[in-house]
């Protein structure tokens, strides 16, 4: 856990195998995925305030291509708190990322209801999948696609991280774990010391529901991959 959290951009299985002297690459790979799963804090708080929501496609020969309905790609929902007076100069608060089956209203609204507090101001483009948000208790405003600046920035940084750290060798079936890791690192990007990340990962690993090796290999099925399936923290 210390090795993983001390790497600024993430650790790969080959590096972990070498550092720990493991005989099997597959063992290191499974350990990494289990720890990535623990990076999602059980019972974590929902986003609030003003939140930008968008989707992006990951994978395929042209991972930068946008457009709903792209083939051979995984669709990822992005929710980002807009902190206009943020200290980082970009006004970005916490983020939530999740692989979703499609860009339908059911999938998008479920993603938002799971990760954003009721009453929040949701800013999206004009895609019809978002049209029922007001009925769900949110304040919904529509802006032009070019005005979703912070959501687009997070999408760009995510793809750059996947390409730079893992050379783009991330299978869609295991993408959920990498999204967990990126969210964990991004939301703690202002931590002054690596020790705080290490402490948090140890703490969360203790209270996170175990995951079997065959579940890792098969990936998280979308219906089961939700906060309702993990333990609530005791504190």
C-alpha positions as CSV (number, residue, x, y, z in Angstrom):
1,X,0.0,0.0,0.0
2,X,2.9,2.4,0.7
3,X,4.4,1.6,-2.7
4,X,1.2,2.3,-4.5
5,X,0.4,5.6,-2.7
6,X,4.0,6.8,-3.0
7,X,3.8,6.7,-6.8
8,X,2.6,10.0,-8.0
9,X,0.9,8.7,-11.1
10,X,0.1,5.1,-10.0
11,X,1.8,1.8,-9.8
12,X,1.7,-1.1,-12.3
13,X,1.8,-4.9,-11.6
14,X,5.2,-5.4,-13.0
15,X,6.7,-2.7,-10.7
16,X,4.8,-4.2,-7.7
17,X,6.0,-7.7,-8.5
18,X,9.6,-6.5,-8.7
19,X,9.5,-4.4,-5.5
20,X,8.0,-7.2,-3.4
21,X,9.9,-10.0,-5.1
22,X,6.7,-11.9,-6.0
23,X,7.1,-14.9,-8.2
24,X,3.8,-14.3,-10.1
25,X,2.8,-11.3,-12.1
26,X,-0.8,-12.4,-11.7
27,X,-0.5,-12.2,-7.9
28,X,0.7,-8.6,-8.1
29,X,-2.1,-7.8,-10.6
30,X,-4.8,-9.2,-8.3
31,X,-3.4,-7.4,-5.3
32,X,-3.4,-4.1,-7.2
33,X,-7.0,-4.5,-8.3
34,X,-8.1,-5.4,-4.7
35,X,-6.4,-2.3,-3.4
36,X,-8.0,-0.2,-6.2
37,X,-11.3,-1.5,-5.1
38,X,-10.6,-0.3,-1.5
39,X,-9.9,3.2,-2.8
40,X,-13.7,3.7,-2.9
41,X,-14.6,4.7,0.7
42,X,-17.7,2.9,1.8
43,X,-20.4,5.4,2.6
44,X,-18.6,8.3,1.0
45,X,-20.5,11.6,0.8
46,X,-22.3,12.6,-2.3
47,X,-21.3,15.7,-4.3
48,X,-23.1,18.9,-3.7
49,X,-23.4,22.5,-4.7
50,X,-23.0,23.1,-8.4
51,X,-22.0,19.9,-10.3
52,X,-21.1,19.5,-13.9
53,X,-22.1,16.2,-15.5
54,X,-21.0,14.7,-18.8
55,X,-19.9,11.4,-20.3
56,X,-16.8,10.3,-22.2
57,X,-15.8,7.2,-24.1
58,X,-12.7,5.2,-23.1
59,X,-11.0,2.6,-25.3
60,X,-10.9,1.8,-28.9
61,X,-8.3,2.8,-31.5
62,X,-9.2,6.4,-31.1
63,X,-9.8,7.0,-27.4
64,X,-10.2,10.7,-27.9
65,X,-13.2,10.4,-30.1
66,X,-16.4,11.9,-28.7
67,X,-20.0,11.1,-29.6
68,X,-22.7,9.1,-28.0
69,X,-23.1,5.7,-29.6
70,X,-19.4,5.1,-30.3
71,X,-18.6,1.4,-30.8
72,X,-16.0,-0.7,-29.0
73,X,-15.7,1.8,-26.2
74,X,-16.7,2.0,-22.5
75,X,-18.9,4.9,-21.6
76,X,-17.9,6.7,-18.3
77,X,-20.1,9.1,-16.4
78,X,-18.3,12.1,-15.0
79,X,-19.6,14.3,-12.2
80,X,-17.5,17.3,-11.0
81,X,-18.1,19.8,-8.2
82,X,-17.7,23.4,-9.5
83,X,-15.9,25.4,-6.9
84,X,-15.7,28.8,-8.6
85,X,-13.2,30.1,-6.0
86,X,-11.1,27.0,-5.8
87,X,-7.5,27.3,-4.6
88,X,-6.2,25.4,-7.6
89,X,-7.3,28.2,-9.9
90,X,-9.7,25.9,-11.8
91,X,-12.5,25.7,-9.4
92,X,-12.6,21.9,-9.3
93,X,-13.8,20.1,-6.2
94,X,-14.4,16.4,-5.8
95,X,-15.2,14.1,-8.7
96,X,-17.1,10.8,-9.3
97,X,-16.5,8.5,-12.2
98,X,-18.4,5.3,-13.1
99,X,-18.8,3.1,-16.1
100,X,-22.4,3.2,-17.3
101,X,-24.1,0.9,-19.8
102,X,-25.3,3.6,-22.2
103,X,-26.3,7.3,-22.4
104,X,-30.0,6.6,-21.8
105,X,-32.0,8.6,-19.3
106,X,-32.2,5.7,-16.9
107,X,-28.4,5.2,-16.8
108,X,-27.5,8.8,-16.6
109,X,-30.1,9.8,-13.9
110,X,-29.2,6.7,-11.9
111,X,-25.5,7.8,-12.0
112,X,-26.4,11.3,-10.8
113,X,-28.8,10.1,-8.1
114,X,-26.1,7.8,-6.7
115,X,-23.4,10.3,-6.6
116,X,-25.0,13.8,-6.2
117,X,-27.0,15.1,-3.3
118,X,-30.7,16.1,-4.0
119,X,-31.1,19.8,-4.4
120,X,-27.8,20.3,-6.1
121,X,-27.5,22.4,-9.2
122,X,-26.7,20.1,-12.1
123,X,-25.1,21.6,-15.3
124,X,-25.3,19.5,-18.4
125,X,-25.5,19.8,-22.2
126,X,-28.8,19.5,-24.0
127,X,-28.7,15.7,-24.3
128,X,-32.2,14.3,-23.8
129,X,-31.0,11.7,-21.3
130,X,-30.8,14.5,-18.7
131,X,-34.3,16.0,-19.2
132,X,-35.9,14.4,-16.1
133,X,-33.4,15.7,-13.6
134,X,-35.8,18.4,-12.3
135,X,-38.3,15.7,-11.5
136,X,-35.7,14.0,-9.4
137,X,-35.3,17.0,-7.1
138,X,-32.3,18.7,-8.8
139,X,-32.0,22.1,-10.2
140,X,-31.0,21.5,-13.8
141,X,-29.6,24.0,-16.2
142,X,-28.5,23.3,-19.8
143,X,-25.4,24.9,-21.3
144,X,-23.5,24.5,-24.5
145,X,-21.2,21.5,-24.8
146,X,-18.2,23.9,-24.9
147,X,-19.2,25.3,-21.6
148,X,-18.7,22.1,-19.6
149,X,-15.1,23.1,-19.1
150,X,-14.3,21.3,-15.9
151,X,-16.0,18.0,-16.9
152,X,-14.0,18.1,-20.2
153,X,-10.8,18.8,-18.3
154,X,-11.3,15.8,-16.0
155,X,-12.1,13.6,-19.0
156,X,-8.9,14.8,-20.7
157,X,-6.8,14.2,-17.6
158,X,-8.2,10.8,-17.0
159,X,-7.4,9.6,-20.6
160,X,-3.9,11.1,-20.3
161,X,-3.4,9.3,-17.0
162,X,-4.5,6.0,-18.4
163,X,-2.3,6.4,-21.5
164,X,0.8,7.6,-19.6
165,X,0.7,5.3,-16.6
166,X,-0.7,2.2,-18.1
167,X,0.1,2.8,-21.8
168,X,-3.6,2.5,-22.5
169,X,-3.5,-1.2,-21.7
170,X,-6.8,-1.1,-19.7
171,X,-9.5,-3.6,-20.7
172,X,-13.1,-2.2,-20.4
173,X,-14.1,-5.1,-18.2
174,X,-11.5,-3.9,-15.5
175,X,-12.0,-0.2,-16.2
176,X,-14.0,0.3,-13.0
177,X,-10.9,-0.4,-10.8
178,X,-8.8,2.2,-12.7
179,X,-11.6,4.7,-12.3
180,X,-11.6,4.0,-8.5
181,X,-7.9,4.7,-8.4
182,X,-8.0,7.9,-10.5
183,X,-10.9,9.2,-8.3
184,X,-8.9,8.4,-5.1
185,X,-5.8,10.2,-6.4
186,X,-7.6,13.2,-7.9
187,X,-9.7,13.9,-4.8
188,X,-6.6,13.8,-2.7
189,X,-4.4,15.7,-5.1
190,X,-3.9,18.5,-2.5
191,X,-2.6,16.2,0.3
192,X,0.7,17.6,1.5
193,X,2.2,14.2,2.2
194,X,2.0,10.7,0.8
195,X,1.5,9.4,4.4
196,X,-2.1,10.7,4.4
197,X,-2.9,8.7,1.3
198,X,-1.3,5.6,2.8
199,X,-3.3,6.0,6.0
200,X,-6.5,6.5,4.2
201,X,-6.0,3.4,2.0
202,X,-5.2,1.2,5.0
203,X,-8.3,2.5,6.8
204,X,-10.5,1.9,3.8
205,X,-9.0,-1.6,3.1
206,X,-10.1,-2.7,6.6
207,X,-13.7,-1.8,6.1
208,X,-14.2,-2.7,2.4
209,X,-16.0,-5.8,1.4
210,X,-13.7,-8.6,0.1
211,X,-13.6,-9.4,-3.6
212,X,-12.8,-12.8,-5.1
213,X,-10.2,-13.4,-7.7
214,X,-12.7,-14.6,-10.2
215,X,-14.7,-11.3,-9.8
216,X,-11.5,-9.3,-10.6
217,X,-10.8,-11.3,-13.7
218,X,-14.4,-11.0,-14.9
219,X,-14.7,-7.4,-14.0
220,X,-17.4,-5.7,-12.0
221,X,-20.8,-6.2,-13.6
222,X,-22.5,-2.9,-13.9
223,X,-25.7,-3.7,-11.8
224,X,-23.7,-5.0,-8.9
225,X,-21.1,-2.2,-8.9
226,X,-22.7,0.3,-6.6
227,X,-22.3,1.8,-3.1
228,X,-25.2,-0.2,-1.8
229,X,-23.1,-3.4,-2.1
230,X,-20.3,-2.3,0.2
231,X,-20.2,-1.9,4.0
232,X,-20.9,1.4,5.7
233,X,-18.0,2.7,7.7
234,X,-18.1,2.3,11.5
235,X,-17.0,6.0,12.0
